[in-house]
Every structure is written in C-alpha cells, then in structure tokens.
Amino acid sequence: MRYLSTRGGASGRGFSDILLEGLASDGGLFLPELYPQVDAAMLGRWRGLSYAELAFELMSLYVDDLPAYELRAIVEKTYTAEVFGDARITPLRRLEPGVFVLGLSNGPTLAFKDVAMQFLGHAFEYELKRRGCALNVLGATSGDTGSAAEHALKGKRGIQVFMLSPLGRMSEFQQAQMFSLQDANIHNIAVEGVFDDCQDLVKGVCADRAFKERHSIGTVNSINWARLLAQIVYYFAGYFQATAASGEAVDFAVPTGNFGNICAGHIARQMGLPIRRLVLATNENDVLDEFFRTGTYRARSAAETQETSSPSMDISKASNFERFVFDALGRDARRTRELFAEVEARRVFSLTEPERARVAAFGFASGRSTGADRLATIRDVHRRFGEVIDPHTADALKVGREHAEAATPMIILETALPAKFNATVREAIGRDAPRPARFAGIESMPRRFTTLPPDLQRLKAFIAENGER
Ligand SMILES: *Cc1c(COP(=O)(O)O)cnc(C)c1O
C-alpha cells in the first residue's frame, strides 16, 4: 500500500515512511492510494476474531513494509485485557431498545484516545529501533491527548516526551493523570499562560527547521495516519458485536472535535463495512454540524471558540476534516488545495451545489448538543438505567437518538469515562461519577513537572538539555 497527500504534492510513500510524520511536505494529509475492500465472506471470517487478531488482519491491508510477525507482535502487545480492562477491548452494551454504547474508554487514561495512542507507542518504539534513531515528541494539551500520549510513550526507548499544558487550567484529575507519572522520559511543562500560548510555543519550535531537525522533534497529534488506522478497527469490532450476521446495517453516532474519530468511521464505510449513517455530534462549537447542514465550512477564531462542558470537542477548526473533503470531491487534490487555501486566507469555504450533492452521498447526518442537553441526557440515562455517562458521550447520545431508526442498531461511541469530567456529572445528578479503583487518591500523589514562562528560547534550551540526541 502506498500513501499520497490530499494536496497532490507527495505520493508513493510507505506506511513506515509516514508513521513518524505529521503533515505531508505540501501541507496536506496522508491517505492510502485506495481503500481495500471487504466483502461479506471476509466479514464472516473476521467476525469470530479476537480484537488483536482483527486489528492485525485489518492493518495488514494498509501496512506492507513491516514484517507480518512484527506487526502481529505490536498489536498483541497493545490490545490486552490488562491494558484495556476487558478481553473484548472495546465492549458493546445495550442502553435501550436499538441503542448501544461502544466502550472505547477503558484504557489507561479513560478516554478513547488510548486505543490509537497505545498502538502508536509500540509502533514508534519498533520503528525508531529499526532505524537506529531517537525522537523528541513535543505536544500541547488541554487534557485528553497529552495524558494518552504520555501513558503510551512512558518508558519507551529512544523517546522523550515534552508536553506543554496551561498552568492550573486542566481539571484536577487530568492534571494528576499527567503529573503523577514518574518516568524519566516524560517531561511535563506547565506554561504560565493559556492553551493558545502552549500551541504557539509548539509552532514556534517547529517553525525553526534547523532546531527541529537537529533535535529530531516529532508530534503525535490527531492527523497522524497510524492513529486513524488504529481507530478503524473498533468500528468493525462494534459492528460484529451489534449484529448477528454480516450484511445487516448499523449507524454510529460520534462526538466530534477534530474529525479524527469519525474519519476512521468514514474509512471503515468506504472499505465496505455496512454503515448506513455516520451521525456527527458537535457541542456549541458547531463548525462541522454547520458544514453538513449548509455546505459551508467556517473555521472559528480562538475568540469565537466557546469553553464548554465537553471540552475535548472545543475546536475552532477540524484538523482531520481535509481527508473527508478530498474523498468527497472524488480525490481532486487541486480543488482540495484551493478550498483549504481559502480557509487559510479567509477561514471559510463554500461548496458548489454539485459538490454538496457529492457530500450527501456519503451517509453523514449531523446535529448539535448544548450544555443543557448534556446535563439533561446524563440525568436521563442515570434515572432510567442507573448508568453514568460522560459529557462527550452524552452529546453523541443526544444527537444519535434524533437520527435513530427502529430497524437499524444505533451505536454510540463512548469517548471518555465520566470520572474524568466529574464536575459536570455532579451538576447533572448531584453525586460523583464512579471512579475505577486504580485512580483512587490520584490527586494526592507526588507530582513531577516543570514550570516555564511562555518563552520560546527557554523552551528550546529545556529541550536541548533534556532531549534525546
Ligand atoms: C478527542 C476527544 C473527542 C473528539 O475526537 P476527534 O477525533 O477530535 O473528533 C471526543 N471526546 C473525547 C472524550 C475526546 O478526548
């Protein structure tokens, strides 16, 4: 399998070439040249596989430049009951007639990002060893991404992690999850500023090409192809658990921020998995709901981006969205380049009528959920089923229910456990979310972090001193 860029400037790359890269050199995103097709016979064979076996079979279709036994070893190390707390890795449960919840959040940091990040950690370690090189991973986080990355990369050979977060602005729980790590290769940097300052610092380091090269700076953000690949697997795993026979169709409802999770669903559907509808749920930051309703994509400024109680969906523009646009426009790289140049210049593009018709053929539905909807949904689920769900999952359930049809199972993706967002849970139901035993007392564990001002030179000096060489 070869990979190309959505803007046409790169092609013919192998999986291991793009594994450690973010954006393609032309500013586009990598995609496979084609989507391998699965038919009913293949689905029938895959239905009985364990999660790790399924991951191996599916990923093998996209990875042909690692020895098969190495890929198998990586997925077997990644997808274990010890790490994900359940032999099914992503267990499905029934919530109400026709509505199911796919549990993606039983990994080390209680959010779905673990499913892909744990794979990335093992894949990075393998590839760096094979090449005989080292990597300094630099990132900015306001919550889930940073802790998932740290828990996936801690103790990995040849990797140092520098994770910037705004000092005192994460939830207590999220901060404790990161700062309690004692591994020598994890560097938590609390920046005296807001999240945008952290992001600007990362951009500043990456803009210095010479520094970036000399210190082998890499990232693990959501545009990485390997993360997307790992996420395709659970759409299949969820499908098999919700259906009795291959051929039956299902719907998925996905709480969406950067369009990474739902993009994996789009690819599963393009491969031939019988998905009728992909239901995209946003919170008040409804850039993507607006696009699917109107054909206009209007990225927001930082000032227009609201802070909500489903904070992992508070985005101003959706970094993975270009992949879908490229596919929807018949993989026209020239037009994709043109549209995203408009976003860069004026923050907005509008599709033509024929283009909107093409998008409509891809089976998306969308909707928006507000702070009040989240509280009402969490309360309703607790009252009727005695279960507690997190605010992001509540957004998906609210919008998913609006699009559910009796004959088709609706699978809601659970992207975090409620313990991570306890303040909102308390507001909704007046009591604490259940907390997995291994997190008891996490807030009072010793913390390891460095405080820095938002100063690019100070950050560079810190990386030069502590990084891999
Ligand atoms: C990251 C995240 C999302 C959004 O996922 P995207 O892939 O960015 O669309 C939703 N919910 C939770 C809990 C997350 O951590």
PDBQT file of the ligand as one rigid body, heavy atoms in Angstrom, charges set to zero:
ROOT
HETATM    1  C1  LIG A 501     -10.548  13.853  21.471  1.00  0.00    +0.000 C 
HETATM    2  C2  LIG A 501     -11.902  13.624  22.028  1.00  0.00    +0.000 A 
HETATM    3  C3  LIG A 501     -13.068  13.794  21.238  1.00  0.00    +0.000 A 
HETATM    4  C4  LIG A 501     -13.019  14.295  19.803  1.00  0.00    +0.000 C 
HETATM    5  O1  LIG A 501     -12.439  13.360  18.939  1.00  0.00    +0.000 OA
HETATM    6  P1  LIG A 501     -11.953  13.823  17.466  1.00  0.00    +0.000 P 
HETATM    7  O2  LIG A 501     -11.210  12.643  16.952  1.00  0.00    +0.000 OA
HETATM    8  O3  LIG A 501     -11.056  15.006  17.695  1.00  0.00    +0.000 OA
HETATM    9  O4  LIG A 501     -13.160  14.161  16.690  1.00  0.00    +0.000 OA
HETATM   10  C5  LIG A 501     -14.304  13.495  21.803  1.00  0.00    +0.000 A 
HETATM   11  N1  LIG A 501     -14.410  13.093  23.085  1.00  0.00    +0.000 NA
HETATM   12  C6  LIG A 501     -13.319  12.926  23.882  1.00  0.00    +0.000 A 
HETATM   13  C7  LIG A 501     -13.528  12.499  25.297  1.00  0.00    +0.000 C 
HETATM   14  C8  LIG A 501     -12.038  13.179  23.384  1.00  0.00    +0.000 A 
HETATM   15  O5  LIG A 501     -10.972  13.018  24.183  1.00  0.00    +0.000 OA
ENDROOT
TORSDOF 0
